[in-house]
Amino acid sequence: MTAGNERPSHSPTPLRANAIGLGGAVIMSAAIMGPAVSTFFNPQFSTPFAGAATPFVYFACLVAMLITASGVMAMAARLPSAGAFYTT
């Protein structure tokens, strides 16, 4: 075990250029977006719970997604990594 402010002795492995091709990137993106896309294209399942407020719920979710996307863009500009949200 290490003390409070000591760092491990190993250095992180650098990312390999072109490690993920277009196909791999598309498959990972589709897997991550799957739940959101299924909800977006099937509003008949969420409408009974939201009722007349369904358009507002979709708009509120759009605003939340745009805020999240802007944060991810700002983070990616400072910490470019293949780890998406998980950076070291």
N, C-alpha and C positions, 0 to 999 in steps of 0.2 A: 504494500500500500504506500501511497505517497502522502507527504504532509500537505497541509492546506494550500500553499501557494507554489508547490513544485509541479513541474510539467512532466509528462511521460517522456522517456528518452527516445522513443521512436518518432520519426518524422512522417507526416502524411504522404501517401503515395500520390504523385501528380496524376492528373487526368490524362488519359491517352487521347490524342487527336483522332477524330472520326471513329470513336469507339461505338457510337450508336448511329446507325444509318437512318434513312428516311422511314423505312418500314417499321423499325423498332420505335421510333419517335411517334409515329401515327398510332401504333398499337397501344403504347403507354398513354397517350393523350386520350384515346377513345375509352380506355379502361377507367381513367380518372374522371372523365366527364360523363360516364354512363348514367349514374343516378340522376344527375341534374337534367340531362337530355331526356330521359324517360319521363320525368315529371313535367318538363316543358311541353313535350309533344302529346301528353295525355292529361289535359286539364280536367277531364271528366272525373278523374279520381280525387282531385283536390277541391273541386267546386262544391261538393256536398258539405265540406267542412268550413269553407270560407264564404259560401253563398254569394251575395251580390258584391262582396268585397274582393272577389277573385282578381279582377284587373288591378286593384290597388296592391294586392299581395304580390302579384307578378312584378309590378313596378317597384315595390319596396325591395324585392329580391334583386332586381336589376341594379338598383342603387347600391345595395350591399356588395354585389359582385364587382361593380366598377370601383368601389372603394378598395376592395381586396386586391383587385388587379393593379391599381395604382401603387399600392404598397409593395406588391411583388415586383413590379417594374423598378421601383426605387431601390429595393433591396438587391435586385439582380444587377443594377448598375454599379453598386459598391462591392458586392460579394458574388461575382460570377462563379457558378458551380453547377455541376451536373446533379447535385443533390436537391434541387428545387428548394423546398423550405428548410431542409436539413443541411446546414452549412457548419463548418468548423472554423 
